[in-house]
Amino acid sequence: MSWMPIGADQWGRRRDSAEGSEIPQHLWMAGLILRTVFIVSLVVVILHVSMPQSETLWTIDDTPSDLVRLILGLAACAWVGTQLFAVPKDLQAFRTWLYLGATAVPFVLLCVVALW
């Protein structure tokens, strides 16, 4: 009798077989494009939302809430922007970005159009 549930040994084999496999070119390209569009659009939305409510950027020191919002927004943009250069390396990551990108990219592009 084992403490593992029935069929649990297949999970490890499936993960090991996916790591050694080659990433198909169409999956790599589609996943990378959708990931890039999503991250860039997310940076645009964060940057637009974090801009100060005053007319110009030079009056940012008038209200402390605008300054805090801008600093937090720029920090979030920097962190999300660094994720743009951390390209996934395995097949499952590209497959995840393909599925996630197909559902999230239209939504974030709609947000960009609505905000602009």
Secondary structure, DSSP 8 states (H G I E B T S, - for coil): --SS-TTTHHHHHHHHHHHHS---HHHHHHHHHHHHHHHHHHHHHHHHHHS-SSSSGGGGGG-HHHHHHHHHHHHHHHHHHHHTT----SHHHHHHHHHHHHHHHHHHHHHHHHH-
